[in-house]
Amino acid sequence: MKIWKYEEKKPTHRLVKLYKEDHGEGDYMGDLDDEAVKSMILEIKPDMNVNQAFGTLSYFGMLPILVIIKK
């Protein structure tokens, strides 16, 4: 799966969007196999349901991941 990754970091949160197509924002991560994509998702948010997230990305072509930074 070809993946583009956009990332925004703020003091209170981190927003990462993974895309299957070039939307003009983000960096091209490469043509990754399913396990590499799932690993990338878990690196961003380890407690995420990776199978559900991967399904969302596969079906809709975009997966937004919001990580709240606890202080």
Secondary structure, DSSP 8 states (H G I E B T S, - for coil): -EEEEEEEE-SSEEEEEEESS--SSSEEEEE--HHHHHHHHHHH-TTS-HHHHHHHHHHHSEEEEEEE---
